[in-house]
């Protein structure tokens, strides 16, 4: 009788989960302090410094932890069961990211279709209009209920300029990444490298154009995180997405370096697949963001 038992690799004790916990706590605390401008008796908030320290810790953790995983994989320590575990882990990670963006989109919809109209005197809670009786609700919100506290922007970012170009860039990047994936499966290493490099380049151009859009919003339109709820939701949604594009571009760059070193083959390449899953997820989120924030939100 043939045994179907498979060895399941159990790594040695590692410091990386502890480092990840501290890094995430530091980053989130710093971001919260930054966004809320918590000064704790200082002239300026220490949130930005704490946030960037946390980000550096996350980068250190990812370099060390993923490096260990790559070495273990290259040493042939992983079984098919371990591969399934990685797939489930990546699936749940993407699901958690989906829930994050669902919460952000849910906030946008709740403010736009319920809270805003209530403050304008509409709906079953229209009595809220007593807070600012002269406030008339419109979306996008270019006249805030309390303009002294939250100066409203003079305009918003239109959908058919840079956002449309960025949409084309990200959709195209999904095609180039899929081309690279098929090339990997067929053993065409040259096409794999070209497709992967093209995907990274498109992602970088996307980030450059988004930075240009942010500069325009801050310097010419007065559209900032502090310009009321429209500015807050706009930058939270686009900012978190931009952070994911940045992370995805870094991950794909690591994949390109690994490909150039001869890693992956037609059968064993889940590291590449996981990166592709993440990038396609980011692309889909952007399409939803383009529709609901730019096209239907302006």
N, C-alpha and C positions, 0 to 999 in steps of 0.2 A: 504493500500500500504506500503510495507516494504522499509525503507530507506537503500540505499547502501552507505551512506556517511560514510567515515572513518576519524577519527581524525588523524591529522598529527602533530606529536610532534615538537614543536619549542623550542629549548633550550634557556636558559637565555643567556644574553650577556657573552662573554667569552674572556679571554685574550690570548687564545692559538693561534688564527690566527696571532696576532701581534708578539707573541713570535716566531712562525714558520717563519714569514717573516724576522725578525732580524737574526734568526739562519741561515737560508739559505743564506742570503746576506753575513753574516760573514764567513760562510764556503766557499762559492764560491770565495769571495775576498781573503781569506787566501790561498786557493788552487792555485788561479791564481798567487798570489805573490810568492808562494813557487816554482811553476813550472818555472816561469820566473826569479827566483832569484832576485826579486826586493829588494834592500837593503836600499834605501832612505837615503843614507849617513851613514848607519850603517856598521859594519864589517860583519854581517851576516843578512840574510833575516829574517824578523819577520813573514813571511808567515806560517811556521809550527805552531808557537804558536797561530796565529789567526785562523788557520784551526782547531786546536784541541779545541779551545774555542768554535768555531761554532759547532763542532761535539758534544760537551758536551751540548750546548744549544738545539740542535736537540734531543738528548737523553732525556733531561728534558721535552721538549715539547711533545715528543711521550709518555713518561710515564704519564704525566698529562692529555693530551688530550684523549688518548686511554683509560686511567683509567676512565675518565668521561663517555665515550661511553659505557664501560663495565657496569658501575654502572647503567646507564640509561636503558640499555638492560635488566639487571637482575631485574630491578624494573618494567618491563613490560610496559614501556612507548612507545615502538615502535609498529607501525602498519605495515600491509603488504606493504603499500605504502612506508614506511620508509625503509623496507627491499629491495624493488626495487631500491630505491635511492642509497642505499649502493652498490648494485650490479652494477648499472651504474657507480657510482663513482670509484669503483675498476677497472672496465673495462677500463675506460678512463685513469686511472693511469697507468695500464699496457701498454695501447697504447702509452702513453707518454714515458714510458721506452723503448718500442720498437723503437720509433723514435730516442731516444738517441743512441741506439746501431746501428740503421741504419745509422746515421750520422757518427759514428766511423768507421763502415765497409765501408761506402762510401768514407771516407778519405783514408782508406787503399787501396781500389781499384783504386781511382784516382791517388794516388801517384805511385802505382805499374804499372799501365797500361798506364798512360799518362805522368805525370810529370817526372818520372824517365827516360823513353825512350826519351822524349824531351831533357832533359839535356845531354843524351848520343848521341844526334844528329839525332834521329829518328823522323819520323812523320812530320806533317805540321809545327810544331814549333821547329823543330830540330835546328833552328838558336840559340836556347838557349844554345847550346853547346859552343858558344863563351865565356860563363862565365867561363867554365872550359874545355878547348879544349882537355886536356889529359884524361878526365873522360870517363870511359867505364861503362855503366849501366849493372848491374846484380841484381837479387833478389834471396836471401836476400842480402842486401847491406853491404858487408864486406869491401868495399873500398869507403869511402865517397869522394865527390868532393873536400872538404876542410878538409883534415885529421888533420891539425894543430888546427883548431877550433873545430872539432868534431871527435875525435879519433874513428876509427871504431872498432867494437868488433872482437875478434879473432874467434868467432864461434857463433852458435845459438843453441837454445834448440830443440833437436830432438823430433819428434812426438811420437815415440814408447817407450818412457820411462815413466817418471812421468805423462806427459800429457795423455797418454793412460790409465794409472791407474786411474787418476782423472776422465776421461770420464766414466770408468766402475763404479766408486764410485757414480757419480752424476746420471747416468742412473738407477743404482740400488736404489738410494734414491727415485727416482720417483715411483718405484714399491712399496717400503715400505710405502711411504706416501699414495699411492692409497689403499694399503691394510688397513692402519689405517682408511682411509676415509670410506671404505666399512664396517669395523668393527663398526664405529660410527653409520652408518645407520642401522646396525643390532642390535645395543645395546650391542655389545661385548666389554665392557670397557677394559678388560685385553689386548686383541689383539690391541685395539686402542692405549693403552699406550706403548706397545712393539713396534708397527710399528712407532709411532711418535718418540720414543726415538732412535730407529735404524736410522731413517732419520736424526735426529740431529747429531748423532755420525758420520755418513757417511759425513755429511757436514763439521764437525770439522776436520775429517781426510783429507778431500779435502784441507782445508785451510792450514793445517800443511804441506802437501806435496807441495802446491804452494809456501809457504814461503821458503821451502827447495830449490825449483827451483829458486826462486829469489836470494837467497844467492849464489847459484852456478853461476847464470848469472852474478851477480855483482863482485864476488870475483875471479872467474876463467876464465870467458869468456870476461870480460870487456863490457858486454851487459848491458847498463844502459839507463836511460832516456836521458842522454846527449851524447849518442854514435851515434847520427845521427837519421835519420827519421825511420829507421827500429826499433831501440830501443824505440823511442818515440811512434810509433804506437803499438808495442808489449806490452809495459807496460800500455798504455792508455786502450787498449782493455782488457787485462787480469786483470789489476788493477781495472777497473770499475766493471768488472764481479766479481772479488773477493770481492769487497765492497758489491755487491748485495748478494752474498752467505753469507757473514757475517750478513747482515741485515736479510736475510731469516732465518738463523739459530737462531738469536735472537727472531724473531717472532714465530718460531716453538717452541722455549723453553717456551715462554709465553703461547702458546697454550697448551703445556704439563702441565704447572703449573695449568692452568684453568681446564684441564681435570681431574687432580688429585683432584681439589677442587669440582668436580661434575658439572662443567659447561657443556653446550651443551647437546642436545639429538638428537634423530633420525630425528626430524622435524626442530628444531631450532638450527642451527650451522653455520650460515654464516661466523662468525669470523674465524672458522676453514677452511671453504671453501676458503675464501679470501687468507688466508695464503698458502693454497694448490695451488691456481691459481698462486700466486707469485713464489712459489718454482718451479713449472713445467715450468713457463716462463724462469726462470734462467737456468734450465736444458737445454731447447731448445737453448737458446743463447749460452751455452757452446758447444753444438754439432756443431753449425755453426762456433764458434770460433776455435774449434779443427780442423775442416776441412780447413778453409780458412787461419788461422794463422799458425798452426803447420804442417798439412799434405801438403797443397798446397803452403805454404809459406816458406818452408825450402828446 
